[in-house]
């Protein structure tokens, strides 16, 4: 009698475990952690990244650090005066 109760308890625990694992599997299958792109999308993304990189590099060439520092110091001085 006691052995049957323990056996039923183990079977119930295993069924619950199988249900939980099945739910986790279905959740992972519907929401993958990675994305697979086709070749056309991948090449479009590469072109976009290259364009953004070129734009950033051209802006950095035109960027004047000394002027930026001077503007920043003036802005800080003005804020201190307003306090």
NORHUTA-V374065 format. One record per residue. N is the residue number from 1. RES is the residue in one small letter. PHI is phi in degrees with one decimal (999 if undefined). PSI is psi in radians with two decimals (999 if undefined). NEAR is the number of other ideal C-beta (glycine too) atoms within 8 Angstrom. Layout:
# NORHUTA-V374065
{{N/RES/PHI/PSI/NEAR} {N/RES/PHI/PSI/NEAR}}
This chain:
# NORHUTA-V374065
{{1/x/999/-0.82/4} {2/x/-66.0/-0.69/5} {3/x/-64.6/-0.64/6} {4/x/-66.6/-0.68/7} {5/x/-65.0/-0.74/8} {6/x/-64.9/-0.72/8} {7/x/-63.2/-0.78/8} {8/x/-63.1/-0.68/8} {9/x/-62.7/-0.76/8} {10/x/-64.5/-0.73/8} {11/x/-63.8/-0.73/8} {12/x/-64.8/-0.76/8} {13/x/-62.1/-0.74/8} {14/x/-65.3/-0.70/8} {15/x/-62.9/-0.75/8} {16/x/-62.7/-0.73/8} {17/x/-63.0/-0.74/8} {18/x/-63.6/-0.72/8} {19/x/-63.6/-0.76/8} {20/x/-63.2/-0.78/8} {21/x/-64.5/-0.66/8} {22/x/-63.9/-0.72/8} {23/x/-64.2/-0.72/8} {24/x/-64.3/-0.70/8} {25/x/-62.9/-0.83/8} {26/x/-64.6/-0.64/8} {27/x/-65.6/-0.77/8} {28/x/-67.8/-0.59/9} {29/x/-70.4/-0.65/7} {30/x/-80.3/-0.40/5} {31/x/-127.8/1.40/6} {32/x/-69.0/2.68/6} {33/x/-82.9/-0.20/4} {34/x/-126.5/2.78/4} {35/x/-121.2/2.33/4} {36/x/-104.8/2.11/4} {37/x/-98.9/2.59/7} {38/x/-77.4/2.96/6} {39/x/-63.4/-0.66/6} {40/x/-65.0/-0.78/6} {41/x/-66.1/-0.71/8} {42/x/-62.7/-0.76/9} {43/x/-68.9/-0.62/8} {44/x/-64.7/-0.71/8} {45/x/-64.4/-0.71/9} {46/x/-63.0/-0.73/8} {47/x/-63.2/-0.72/8} {48/x/-64.2/-0.75/8} {49/x/-64.4/-0.72/8} {50/x/-62.3/-0.74/8} {51/x/-63.4/-0.78/8} {52/x/-63.2/-0.67/8} {53/x/-64.0/-0.77/8} {54/x/-63.6/-0.73/8} {55/x/-61.6/-0.77/8} {56/x/-63.9/-0.75/8} {57/x/-63.8/-0.69/8} {58/x/-67.7/-0.63/8} {59/x/-69.3/-0.60/8} {60/x/-68.5/-0.55/7} {61/x/-66.0/-0.69/6} {62/x/-80.2/-0.17/6} {63/x/-76.3/2.21/7} {64/x/-104.0/1.93/6} {65/x/-66.9/-0.72/6} {66/x/-63.7/-0.73/6} {67/x/-65.3/-0.70/7} {68/x/-62.9/-0.76/9} {69/x/-63.2/-0.72/8} {70/x/-64.5/-0.78/8} {71/x/-62.8/-0.71/8} {72/x/-64.9/-0.76/8} {73/x/-63.0/-0.72/8} {74/x/-63.2/-0.73/8} {75/x/-64.4/-0.72/8} {76/x/-65.6/-0.76/8} {77/x/-60.4/-0.73/8} {78/x/-64.7/-0.72/8} {79/x/-64.2/-0.68/8} {80/x/-66.4/-0.71/7} {81/x/-64.3/-0.60/6} {82/x/-75.2/-0.25/5} {83/x/-77.9/999/4}}
